[in-house]
Amino acid sequence: MIKKHTFGGGIVALAVLLSLSACHSDSGTGGFDPADGLSTFNKDSLASHIIVLASDSFEGRKPFSHTEPKVLDYISTSFQRLGLEPGNGQSFFQDVPMVEITPKADPTMTVTSAKGSFQLSRATDYVLATQYTDSVLSLDKDQVVFAGFGINAPEYHWNDYSGLDVKGKVVLVLVNDPGFYDSTLFKGHTMTYYGRWTYKYEEAARQGAKACLIIHNTAAASYPFKVVQNSWGSSNLYLDNRGSDVYHCPLTGWVTGDAANQLLSAAGKDSNLLKSAMHTGFKGEALDLHLSTKVHVTAKYNSSKNVIAKITGAKYPDEYIIYTAHWDHLGVGKPDAKGDSIYNGALDNASGTAALIEMARAFKSLKTPPERTILFLSVTAEEQGLLGSAYYAQHPVYPLAKTVANLNMDVIDPHEKTNDEVITGAGQSELEDIFAQEAKRQGRYISPDPEPESGGYFRSDHFNFAKAGVPALDAGSGTDVVGKGKAYGKAQDSLYTELHYHSPSDEYDPTWTFEGGIQHVQLLFQVGKRLAFSHDWPKWYEHSEFRATREKSLKDAGIEQK
C-alpha cells in the first residue's frame, strides 16, 4: 500500500483476458506450475536485505559516494550466492559513465523590475541546478517570460511557446499540464509526459531558453517543496554526454508558490495570469522582470554501475524478461529536525532491491528452469533522473527487440495485506491483463488510480524501457487493507509521503510485517513466470504512445509478434 509513486488502475478488456487465459492456462506450457516458487518469499529473508542496505553504514547509497562499492558488492555477492550467472559477459556490472555536478549558488537571487528590486533566498524561495560544467554560470538581469505550462503538444493543439521569443531568457512555467485543472483538456486528471518537470526543461532547451523555473504547487506536483529542497541544490548526477550536441538550459530550477506571487506582483501581475494559462487560447508573455545570480560549478567525471545477473532460458535463451529495481538513494544531505542527515532509503528503494534479490531466489528455486532468460537488473541513479535505466536503454546488453517485458519494483509495501492492486499508468499494454489475472488468482482486484495527476508512469525506471518500446509494468499494493478498509490504507500512504518520502526518517522499522509487499512481489513473480514458460509477446495497446516504437524495433529485427 505504501508506495513511492501514485499508481493507476483501469478496466481489463474481457476479450484480451480470455485470449490470454487460453494462452496461459493453469497447465501452462512446458514446465509452468502456478504454485512453484511462491513459498520461497518470506518476511525474514526480505527484511534481512533491507536492514543491511538501509543501515547507516551504507550512508544512503548515493552513486559516486565512497559507499557505492560496498552496495555493489552486497548485491552482486547476493546474486552469486544464489547461483546466478553474470549478466554482462563475465561481469555482474555495467559501467554507467556520469558526471557529478556540484553547483554552489549565490545565497540570493536579485529580482529587478520597474517597481525596484528585491531578493529571493536560495533553498527557501527557489532551487537551482545545471547540467553544464562551466566554472561559473550566471543570470545577469536576464528577462523573464511566462510560458504557461511550457508545453508544445501538436496532438493536443497546444503550444505555450507560440509567438514567444525565449532565446537567452528565463522561462517561468507551471508544473503538471492543463488537464489537472480542466478535465476536458489533454488526458484530464491523468498526467501526460508534458506535465513532468523533465519535459519542461527539455522543451525550454529546444526553445533556446537560458533558464527554466517551474512554479511549485504541492497538489499539482504530488509532493511538497521539501522534496525539491532535499533533491536539488547540492551535487547531482547526469549521464556523461561529452561530445554530444544535446542542448540543455544552462540553469534549471523551481520557485515556491509564494515566490512566484512576489515575482508576479513585481511585474504588475497577479494570479489571474496563472489561471489564464489553464485554458485554451492562452498566450504567453514577456514580463517586466529581470533576474540576476551566479552559480559556481565543480564537476567530477566517473562511472557508476548497474548490477546485472541472469538465469539463462532453457528453450529460448535469446528472449529476455527483465526485472528492475534501483539500488541508489540520496546519500548524506540536509539534516532533519533531529539532526539526522543520512537518507537511508529503506523503502525507497532498499525494499525494491531486496525484492529483486528475493525474486532471483524464487526463480532459481523452480523445479523446471524457465524457458526464457530472466535478467535481474539493479540500476543506479534513479533518484538523479532515472539515469541507470536510461543508460541501459541506450546501451542495452541484450537486444531490446528481443526483450519481452520489463517488470519494475520501486518501494515495497511494508504493511498488511490488501484486497487490491494498482497499476501505474494503466491502459498501456497486455502485461496489465496478465497482472489482473494473477491478482484475481490471489482473490484480489485492480483498483483505479486515486491520483492520476501525479504522473507515476514517468517517475521510475520502467519508463525508459517503455520509451524504447519494451512493454513495461510498474504496479503496487493498493489501499483496501484487509479488515481495515481504504480509509486506513490511504492514511498510511499519506503518512509515508508527508513524513518519510525522501527524508532521513525513511529507515527500517522492525514493526513492518511486509505482508502486503510479499503478496505484491509474488504477483509480479507469477507474471514473469508465465512469460518465462511462454513464447508469446505481450503487445502495447493500440492507443499507447509506445506502440509504434515497439513495432518498428520488431520489424527491424525481423520478429513477428504472436
N, C-alpha and C positions, 0 to 999 in steps of 0.2 A: 504494500500500500504506500509506504514512504518511497518517494521517487524523486530523482533529480529533475526530470523533465515531465511536463504535463502530457499525459497520454491521450490519444484519441481513439474512439471506437466507431463501429459502423455496423450496418446490417449486412449479413452474409448472403450472397446470392445463392438461392436454393439450387439452381441448375449447376452451378460450379461445384457446390458442395457434393451433389450427387455424383457428378463426374469424378471428382477427386476421391470420393468414397469407393467408387468402383476400382480406381487405380490403386488405392491403399486400404484394402480390406484388412481385417484382423489377421487373416492368413498371410497377408503381405506377399512380397516376392522374395525368393531366395530364403535367407535366414531371418527375416524380420519377425521379431517376437515382441508384442506390445509391452510385456512385463519385464523383459530382460534389461538389467542395468538400473532400474528405478530404485531398488533398495540400497544402492551404494551411497545415495545422498543422505547426509545427516548433519545435524547442527554442530556437533563437536568438531568434525573434520573441517567444515566450512569456517567455523569461528576460529579455529587454530591458525588458519592462514591470515585472517583479518587482524587478529591480535598482534601478530608479528609485523605485518605490512603497515599497520596504523600506529605502531609504537613510536614513542618519541625518538628512539634511536635512528629511525628512518627519516626523521625531520621533514615530513610532509611530501617526500618523494618528488621533488621538483627536478625535472631534467636539467643536466649540466651541473647539478649540485654534487658535492663530494659523496653523497649517499646513493647516487644513481647506480654505481657498480654493485652495491650491496643489494639493491632492489632487483637488478637484472640477474644477479647470481641466485637469489632466492627463487625467482620464477623459473629460470632455466633448470636449476637443480631439481625443483619440484617436478617438472616435466620429465627430466632424465630418470628420476627415481620411479616414475610410473612406467618407464619403458618406452616412452615416445621417441620418435626419430627427430633429428634436427630438421627444421623446416626450410632452411636456406642452404642447400648443398650439404656440407659437413658442419654447418654452423647453426646455432639456435638464434642467431641475431641478424638483423638487417640494419645497416647504418642509415641514419636519417640526418643528413647534413643540415645544420641550422645555424642561426646566428642569434646570440643573446644581446639584445639592445637595452641599455640602461639609460633612460632619459633623466637628466637632472634639471627639472624645470625651475624657472624663477618661482618664488613663492606667491607671486601675484600676476594677474593679467590686467593691463590698463585698458579701460573702455573709454573711447573718446567720441563725443557727438556734439551737435550744436548747443546742447544744454550744458556742456562742460565735460568733466572726466571723473571717473571713479575706478576703483579696483575690485576685482574678484579674487578670492583666495583659492589657491590650488588645493585640491583634495576636498575642501569644504564646499566650494561652489562649482568646481569643474575638475576634470582629469584630462591629461594629455598623454599620447603615446606616438610613436613613429616607427616606421619600418626602414627609415633611412639611417645610414651610418655616418653622415656628415658630422663633423665635430660640433657644429653649432647650427641649429635651425631657429628661425625667428619669424615672428609676425611683427611687422613694423608699420603700424597704422593701416593695416590691410582691411579693406571694406568687407562688411558682412552682407550676404544675400540670403534672404529667407526663401527656401525652395520647397515648402510644404513637407511632404514625406520623402522627398529626394528620390522619387520613383520615375522611371521611364519604362512603361509597360504597354507596348503597342497592342497586345492581345486584349487588354482591358481599356483601350482607348484613353490612356492616362499618361501624361508627360508633364511632370512638375518643372522640368527644365525648359519647356517651350518658351522661346523668346527671351531666355535669360543668358547673360554672359557671366560665367562664374570663373573664367580662367584667371588664375593667380589670386583668387579671392577666397574668403571664408564662407562656406556654406553652412547654414543653420537649418536643421531638419527635425521632423517629428519621428519618434520611434513607432514601430508597427506599420500597418497600412490602413487605407481608408475604410476597409471592411470592419475594423474594430469599432468604428463609430457609426457606420451606416451599413446594415446587413445586406443592402441591395448592391453594394459595391464589392469588387474582387470576389473572394470566396466567403463574404460575410465575416463572421467572427472566427473563422478558421484562418489563421495567419498564413499568408503566402511567403515565399522566399523574399519577396520585395519588402516585407516588414522587418527582416532581420538586419541587425546593425552591420553585419559583414557586407550585405548587399549595398547598403547605403554608402559605405566607404568606397566600395568598388565602383559604383555609379558616379560618385563625386570625382573619383580619379579619372574615369572616362570623360568627364566633362571638363577636366583640366583644373579642378579646384586646388588651391594651395592648402586648404584645411577643411575639415568637415567636423562639425559639432552636432551631436544628437541631443535633443531635449529629453531628459529622463522623465518618465512617468511610471510609477510603480505598477499600476494596473496594466498599462499597455506593454510594458517590458516584461512583466510577470515576475519581477524581483525588485527588491528595494535598492536604493542608491548605494547602500553599504556594500552590496555585492560588487558594484562597479569600483568603488573605492578600494576594495580588497584585491581586485584583479588588475587594476590599472595604476600606472604612475611609478611602479618600481620596474624591475627588469622584466622584459617579455621576450619570448622566443618566436622566431619566424623561420620558415624554410629558407635555406641559403639559395637565393636566386641570382647570385652574381653572374653576369654575362647575359642575363635575360633582358628583354626590352619592355618588361612589365612596368607600367607607371602606377605609383601609389600616391595618395595625398601625402605630402610631407608630414603633416600633423593631423591626427585624428583624436577625437575625444568625446566627452559627454559634459553637459551642463545640467545642473539641477533645475527643477521647475521654477523655484524661486529666483534663481539666477537668470533664467530666461525671461521672467517677468521684468526684472531690472533692465535687461537689455532692450526689451520692447518699449518700456517706459522712456528710456533714454532716447529711443528713436522716434518718440511721439506716437507710439502704437500701444495696443493693449491686446488682451487675449482674444479679441474678435478676429485678429489676423490669423491666429492659430485655428480658430473654429472655421474660418473661411476655407482653409486648406483641406478640410474634411469633406468637401462637396465638389461635385462635378463643375467644371468651369473655372476652377481656381487658377489664378495667375500669380506666380512668384514675383518677388520684387526686391530690388536692392534697398538696403536700409541705410539711414544716416548714422552709421556706426562704424568705428574702426578699432581694431584690436592690436595690442602690442604685448609681446612677451618673448622670452628666449628659452630654448631647451638645449642644454649641453648633452652630448651623446657620447657614450663609450660603447664599443662593440667587441664581442668576442665570438670568433668562429669556432665551431666544434661539431661533433656528431653525437647525437643521442642514438638510442637504439629501440627498434621494435623487437619483441621476442616472438619467434615462430617455431612451433612444434607440429608434428603431424603423425597421423596414423594412415598409412598407405592403403588405398582401397584394394580389395581382393579381386574385384571384377572390372571396375572402371577406374583405374588408378589415376587417369588423366582428367577426371571430373572432380570438382572440388566444392566442398561445403566449408565455409569459414565462420567460426565463432570468434567474436571480438570482445575485448574489454580493455579500457585504458588503465595503465598502471600508475600514471602520474597524478599528482595533486599540486597544491600551490606553494609547498615548501615552508619557509620561515618568512613571516611578514608582519603586518601591523598587529601589535598586541591588543587583546580584547580587554574588557574592564577588569579582568582578574590578572592581567599581565601575561597571559599565555600567548605566545607568538608562533607556535607550531601548528600549522594547518594539517592535522593528521589525516583527514580524508578517510575516515573509517568506512562510511557508507559510500562516499564519492571519492575514489572508487576501489578502495581495498576490497569491498564486498564483491564487486563485479570481477576483480582479478581472482579472488578466492573461488568464485563460482566457475571461472574459466578453468582453473586447475581441477576443480571437482568434476566439471564436465568431461575433461580429458580422462579422469579416473573412471568415470562411468562408461565411456566408450571403450576404454581399454579392458573393462571387465566383461564385455559382451562375449557370450558363448560362441557366437559366429561373428567373425570380423566384418566390419562394414564393407560394402561393395564399392562405394566411392571413397575417395580420400577425404579425411577430416582434418582441417587445419585449425590450430589454436593460435590466434594472433593477439598478443598483448601489446597494444600500441602506446607510443609515447606522445606527450604534449597535446593531449585532448584539451586540457584546460587553457592552452595557449592558442586555440583556434583549430582544433581537430587536425593537427599537423602530422602526426604519425600515420594516421589513416589516409590523409591526403597524399603523403609521400608514397605509401604502398599503392594507392590507386593510380598514381602517376608512374610508378616503377614497380609493377606487380612481379612478384617472384613466380607466380603461376598465372597463366593467361586468364584475363577477366572473362573472355568469351567462353572459357571452359569452367568458369566459376558458377555453380548452380545457384547459390544463395549465400547471403550474409545474415547471421543472427547475432544481434548485439546485446550486451549486458552492461547496463550503466545504472548502478545503485540497486541493491537487492533489499527487498522488504525485510526488516528485522523483527517484525511483529507477528500478530496472529494470522491465521488463515483467512482468506477472503472468499466470498461466493463468486466473485467476478474477476475478470482480467480486462485490461485495456490495451489498445494498440495505438502506438504513436502514428499520427498521420494516416489513419485508416482510409481505405479506398484506393490503395496503390497496386497491390499485387496478389496473386493467388496464394502466396505464403500465408496471408491472413485467413484463408479458408481452411488450410491445414491446421493452423493455430486454433481456430474456432472449434474445429472437430475434436482436437485433443483436449481443449478446455471442457467441452461437453462430456468427453470420456471421464474427466475428473468430477463431473457433476456440477460444472460451473458455466458461467455465461459471459459474453462480451458486453461491457458497458460502453455507453457513448462517452465522448470526451467532455469532461466538465469545464475545461478551459482551453478550447481550441485556439484561442487567440495567442497562446504562448509560443506557437510555432515549434513544438517539440521535435518535429521530424527533421529540423535543420540544425539540431543542437547536440548531436552526438555522432559517433564515428560511422554509424551505418550510412549517414548521409553522403559521405564521399564515395561509397560503393554504389549508392543509388545514382549519383551524378554520372558515374562511369557506366551505368546501365545494368548493374548487377541487382537483381531483386533483393531487397534488404528489409529486414524486420527488426523493429525495436518495440518492446512491449513491457508491461509490468503488472504487478498485482493491483487490484482495484481498491475500492474504498468500502465495499459492502462486507464488513468484518463479520465473520461467523458468530452469531449470538449477540452481536453488539450494534450492527447496522451501519448505515452510511454516514450518519452524522458523526459518530465516533471516529470512523476512518478518515473522514475529511478533516476533523480536528487534528488528528495525528499528522496528516500531510502538512497542514498549515503550521504546526509546531516546528516541524523539521525545516521548512522553508524560512520561517521567521527567525528561528534561533540558531540553527546549525548549518544551513547550506552555506558553503564557502566561508565558514567560520572556524576558529580554533576548537570550538566545542564539538565538532564532528569527530568524536572519539568513541572508541569501543565501549559499549555498555554491557556489563555481564548479565543484565536482566533481559537482554534481547533473546527471543526464542527462535527467530528465523523460520517459524512455521510457514508464513506466507511466502517468504523468499524461496524456501526449498520447494514448495508447491509450484512456484513460477519457474524455477530452474529445471525441474522435472518436465514441465510442459515444453520448454524450449529444447530439452533433450529429446523428447518424443518427436518434435517437428523435424529436427536434424536426423534422427534415426530413420524416420520414414523416408526422407530424401536419400539417405545413405543406402537403403535397400531398394532403390528405385532407379529407373533410367529416365524418369520424367523431368522436364524442365519447367518449373513454375514461371508463369508469364506475368508481365505487368498488365494491369487492366487497360482497356482500350483508351481511356481518357487520361491515363497517367502521363505526366510530362517527361518520364524517363523511358517510356516505351520505345520511342524512335531510336534512342541511343543503343538500346539493347538489340533491337532488330538489325541495326547496321553492323554491330560488332559480330553478331552471329552469322550474318550473311558474309561478311568479310572473311570469317573463319571457316566458312563452308559447313556450318552446323545447322541442322534442321530441328526446330523445336518439336517436341512430341507432347 
